[in-house]
Amino acid sequence: MNKARKAVSERLKDIDVVIEMLDARLPASSANPMLAYMAKGKPRLMLLNKQDLADPNATQQWLEWYRAKKDTQALGMDAGERSPAQKLINACRELAPLRGGLDKPLRVLICGIPNVGKSTLINSMSSRKIAKTGNTPGITKNEQRIILQDDFELFDTPGMLWPKIEVPEGGYNLAASGAVGRNAMDEEEVALELLKYLLQHYTAELGARYKLDKLDGQQDWQALEMIGKKRGAMLPGGKINLQKAAELVLTDFRDGQIGRITLERPDEWLCWEKQAKEQAAIRAAEREAKLQQENKKSGRN
Ligand code: G4P
């Protein structure tokens, strides 16, 4: 068990509500299935952060999707929220009505993948006292305890586990959002996947941003070339600098310059997940067949 996972599972023992911060532009891709597994049975608050960058209709779909799950509440959030602490406290108290009062304070754990906006949120709520915990065995030294009210404690265990990427579209969405380091991705490939989705769902926004009026029916690579050309991303000899064009599209998306965009809907996610499972089953069957063949060859059977 790695260190972060151990710290989270230790802390979970006396936690009443788990808050998982998600990126509202890619809620499912930014979720951590391992956390869902470890926190099984605990009430959960899904916080769809950066909603200022996400498509409001899609955010509504996701909120309803999460709210339909057992013991789960969901809220939209962003750094512009006036009283984030109160919003969060109210939702958690609803989820754990039997906790509260100094003798049984409500204890809440907040988790989220890097770049989801956790530090920003915690800093904005921290006019109240922040205490380092960490004398508990198994709990990381850098864990923070934020007293949001006298009987409301928020625990932040840093170094949250990175989710295993099982759905390829989820990996591309994480990369497009900026959650994945530059060295760990091929920007051109990520930009092409992003453009494929934007051409399906946000053609008007894409056209308006890059002043392109002939996007209908275009392929992702054609759109990338058109953007490169329009923005003067050229190489000597008149070739388009696709790397530069890709960087441009990704930066614009991350900064919200193309518009308020969400890269997945609940029904799409279920479909991608199903495909990923089918692909994984095919790969497992192929591996098994290969193994059997090798065993046969070596006479082991
Ligand atoms: P983390 O602790 O989860 O890793 O994330 P952090 O708070 O450091 O936020 C990551 C980036 O996301 C920061 O931008 C931050 O400003 C931005 N951010 C956080 N919450 C929101 C939000 O609700 N809406 C928007 N639009 N952005 C948000 P950065 O470019 O890395 O740093 P900086 O520009 O703040 O210096």
Boltz pocket constraint, residues with backbone or C-beta under 6 A from the ligand:
constraints:
  - pocket:
      binder: B
      contacts: [[A, 49], [A, 50], [A, 51], [A, 52], [A, 53], [A, 77], [A, 78], [A, 79], [A, 80], [A, 112], [A, 113], [A, 114], [A, 115], [A, 116], [A, 117], [A, 118], [A, 119], [A, 120], [A, 121], [A, 254]]
      max_distance: 6.0
